[in-house]
Amino acid sequence: MQAGLLSTYQHPVRNRNGLAWALSALLMAFYLLLYFGKENYDAKDALTRYAHDPLNLLIVKLGWPTGDNGSLWVFNKWYLYAALYTLGMAIGGYFMLKKHGNSRYHRLRTYSLVSVQAILGFMLPIALDFAHRPAWYFSYFFPLKYDLFFPYNLDHMQATVAAWFIFGSFVGIPTLVYFKGKRAYCSWICGCGGLAETFGDPWRHLSSKSDRSWRIEQFSVYTVMFLAFAMLGMVLADGLSAPDSPIHGWANHYKEWYSLAIGAVFSGVLGTGLYPLMGTRVWCRFGCPMAAMLGLIQKFGRFRITAKKDMCISCGNCSTYCEMGIDVRAYAMAGKDIKRSSCVGCGMCAHVCPRGVLKLETSKDVGPHGEIQVWTLDL
């Protein structure tokens, strides 16, 4: 039996008691302050003063006291947030591996998630900003990065950068998901999933496994996906219209609403703030348009979790630890493969199974002689 199963609901912060509610309120308050607080404080003057001093410039951007007497307080809140986000993932990843690091699969994907965040989500954007270039986040693609192909962003993209995002959004990541499953992005690369898998690991068992939650999930996540694609079409049509056209500017209100309701409140305030109450994948499960798009590809792809027939003892460990709210035990008891569009392939269900009933595999649907590749032999 894996570490932590017997004490999962015994820790006050992990069983929805008063401490969990207080932590949830604190996380929500942090995100509200982040999204609706002041952008920068005296940043223009400070950045001018330290333009040729890289060390002090970094201190200014991340939000530490600077100046001749150390009394000046200037910060860019998004760089400070990126630093805290990366630190939270690194610390969370350390404790996650203390519990589940006996699995090579979990070690590798945790190293991947933290490294991608540290390099592509933190250091590279700051380096680009220092070089006076747009601070792109190269690990995020459309439709998760919903404004990626808006005209004002396209105008600032170099051809190679545009090619990277277009290829990744519509060819590279979808192809990878078809062959290797949604996990290739959601559990190995994505920063949202990375925070859930590391910092959020103590609360993964809190996701609801009810049929009602599944129905709400299907309606919610595909609605957001439709809204994201519809918004891109509207904004591009608006950007291509003539200034005197009657439709020019008509998409601005929709764009502002989506940015506030989905991009800020849903993905940040609720998506992270509800970790201690509803589990770690609230945003990924109910709101992420990229998770919805990749899930549709996964349904027709080669990835699945296979279950050995007549081996399940119905202990329920797999369902308890499924952060996406899938009742894995029901599939295992029936000896059926799990090929749900919501599955992010974290592998935790196989990891906590005491009898090795479950395996993460990729195979061709070509009958009994299909080609099968087992990824997680050590689970």
N, C-alpha and C positions, 0 to 999 in steps of 0.2 A: 504494500500500500504506500502511495506517495506521501511525502511530507505535507502536513497541513490539512488533510482530509478530515481527520477526527475533530479538529479545532476550528473548522471553517466558520461556524456560526457562534463561537464562544467569545470572540473578541468584540468589545462594545462598538468599535467603529465599523465593524463588518456585518452587523446584524440589524441595521435600520433602527437603532435606538436613538436616544436623544443626542448622543455624541455624533452619530452619523448625520442626523439632521443639521446639527450645528456646522459640521464640516462642509456639508452641501451648501448651506447658506453662505459660508465663507468663500467657497469657490465661485459661487454665482456673483457675489459682491466684487470679487477680484476681476471677473470678466466684464461686469458692468462698468467698473472703473476704467478698465483697459479700453473698452470700445467707446465709451462716452466721456471719458476724461479728456483733459487738454492734451493736445498732440505733443508739443515741445515747450520747454520753458527756457526763454532767453537763448534759444538754440542758434539763431542766426549770428548773434554777436560772438558766441563761444566758438562756433565752428570756424568763423573768420579768424579769430585770434589764434586758434590751434591748427590752422590748415596745413602747416608744414611741420607739425609735431605729432607723428603717428601715435605715440603712446598716450599723450594727453587727449588726442582726438578720439581714440577708442574709449577712454575714460568718460569723456563728455557724452559720447553716443550711448553708452550703456548706463549712465546715470550715477556717477560717483562725484563727490565734491571735488572741485578743481579750482584753479586760480592761484594767484600769488600767496594768499593766506589760507587757501583751502576752504573758503567760505562760499564760493560760487556753486550753485546747484543747478545743473543743466542736464537734461536727458531727452533722448528719443525713446518714447515708450515701446516702440516695436522692437528695437534692438534689446532693450532690457527684457522684454517678454521672451524674445528668442533665446536669450541667455538662461532665463529661468526655466523655460520649456526644455532646453537641452539638458540642464542640470537635473531637472525632475526625471527625465527619461534615463539619464545615466544612473542616478541613485535608485530609481525604481527597478531598472534592469539588474542592478547588483543584487537586490533583495529577491527579485524574481528568480534569478539563477541560483540563489542559495536554496530555494525550494525545489526548483525543477531543472537545475543545471546538470543533473545526471543524464539528461537526454542530449545527445549531440545535435539533434534537430533544433531544440530550443536554444542551445548555446549559439549555434550559427545564426539563427534568425534574430536573436537578441543583439548579437554583435552587429549584424547588418542594419537593423533598425536604428540603433544608437549611432553608428558610424554615418549613415545617410543623413540623419538629423544634424549631427555635429558638423559634417563637411558641407553638404548641399543646403541644409536648412539654417545654418548659423554662420560658419566661417566664410563660405564663398559669397553670399550676399553682401556681407560687410566688406570683403575685399573688393568686390565690384563697385560698391559705393565709394570706397577710398579712391578707386581709379576713375571716379566720375562717370561710371556707367550704370545703367539700370540694374537694380539689385534683384535679379531673377532668382526664383526658387526652382531649380531644375528637377526636383523630384515630384512636383505637383503638375497635374495635367488637367485639361478640360474633360468633363464638366465639373470636377471638384474645384479647380481654379476657374471659377465661372467667368471672370472678366479677362481671361487670358487673350481672347481674340477680339476684344473690343477695339474699335478704331484707334482710340488714344494709346492703347498698348501696342497695336500693330505698327503704328507710326514710329515707335521707338525701338522696334526689334531689328536686329541685324538679320541678314538672310539665313545665316547658320543657326541662330537662335530660333527663328521662326520655323525652320525646317525641323529642329529638334522637337519643338512642342507639337507641331502638326503631326509629325511621324509618331511621336510617343502617344498622343491622344487618340489617333484614329487607326494606327497600324501596329506600332511596336508593342504597347501594353496589351491591346486586345488579342494580338497573336500569341503573346506569351501566356495570357490567361487561357486561351483555347487549349494550348498544349499542356500547361502545368497547373492550371487552376487559378482562381481568384487570389489565392494566398500569395502568388508571386508578387503581387503589388500590395494587397491589403495587410499582409502579415510579414513582409520582408522590406518594404520600401516606404510606404505611406507614413507621413508624420502623425496623422490623426490616429491611425491604427497603432503606431509606435508608442504614443502616449498611453493608449488603452492597454497595450501588452506589457508595459513596464510600470509606470506610475500607477496605473489602474488595476494591476494584477490582484490586489487584495479584495477587489469587489466583483470579480468576473462571475461569481456564483449567484449574483443578485438579479440576473436577467430573467424575465418572466418566460416560462415555457408554455403558457396557455395558448389554446387555439385562438382565443380572442386577440391576444397580443400579436399572433401571426397574421391575422386578418388586418389589423390596424397597420402593421408593418408593411404589408404588401400595398395597401392603399397609399400610405404616406410616402414611402420611398420612391415609388414610381410616379407619384404626383410631382414630387420635387424634381425628379429627372426630367419630366415633361416641361416643367416650368423653366428649368435651366436651358434646355435646348430652344424653347420658345423665346426666351429672353435674348439668346444669342442672335436668333433670326431677326427679332424686332430691332435690336441695337444695330446690327449690320445694315438692315434696310434703312434705318433712320440715318446712319452715317453716310450712306451712299446717295441719299436724297438731296435734292438741291436746297439751298438755304431758304428759298421762297416757296418751297413745296409745302402743302398743307399738312403733310405728315412729319415734317422736320421737327424734331424735338419731342415727339409724342412718346418715345420709349423711355425718356428720362425718369418719369415718375415710377414706372414699373421697375427700372433698374435700381432706383433708390430703395424701393420697397423690398426687393429681393435681397439686396445687400444688407439691409437692416434685419428683416425677419428671418432669412435663411442663413446668410453669411455671418451674422453676428449672434443673434439670439439663439437660433436653433443649434448651430454647430458649436458655438462657444459657451454661451451662458448656460444653456440646458445640456448640450452635448457633453460637457465636462463637469458642470455643476451637479449633475444627477448621478455621477459615478457612485457615491456612497449609498444611493437609494435604489437605483434601477440597473446597476451594472455598468460596465465600461464601454459598451458599444452602442450607446443610445443614438448617437449621431450616425454611426456607420450602419446601424440596423434600420433606423426609421427615417433618416434624412439624406444620407450621402448620395448624390446623383451618380457619382462614379461607381460606387458600390452596386447601385441598381443596374447600371449599364454592363459592368463586368459580370454581374450575376447572371444576366441573360445569356452572355457568351459562355459562361461556365456550364449552364444547363445543357448546352449542346456540345461541350468540349469533352476532354478525356479525363478530367479529374473526378475522383469520387473517393469516399471512405467506404471500404469494404468491411463486411462483418462476417465472421465465421459462423456458420449455422450450428445451432444446438450447443453453443459454448457460453452464451450470456447467462449470468447468475442473477441478473436484475438488481445489482447493488446500487445503481443509480449514480455512480460517480461521474460517468460521462455526461449525463444530462445536467447534473449539478454544476459542472465546470464549463459547460458550453456558454460562452459569452454572447452568442448570437441567438439564444433562446430556442435552440433546436432540441426537441426531445429525442436525443440520440438513443436512449435506452429502448424506445419503442421500435426503432429500426433494427437495433441489435437483437432484440428478442424475436423479431420476425425473420432474422437472417437476411435483411435487405440492405443493399448498398445505399449510402447517403449521398444524394446528388442535389442538394438544395441550393438554390441561387444565393441564399444569404450566407452560406458557410464560407468563412474566411480561411479555412485550412490551418488554423493555429496549431492543430494537432494535440490539444490538451485532452480531448476525449480519449484518444488512444494512449496517451501518456499515463492517465490515471486509471486505466482499466487493469484490474488485478490479474486478468487471465489472457491478455493479449488478443482480445477478440477483434479489435479494430485496427485497420491499417490504412494509411493514406497512399493512394495509388493513382497512376495514370494509365489508361488503357484505351484501345480502339474498340468501338462497338461493332465488332465483326464476327460475333458468335463465340463459340466455346474456345476457339483457337486464337482469340484476340491477343495482341501484343500488350503485355502488362509490365509496367515499371514500378517497383516498390521503392518509395522515397524514404520511408521512416522505419527502417529495420530495427532500430534501437528503441522504438516506442513500445 
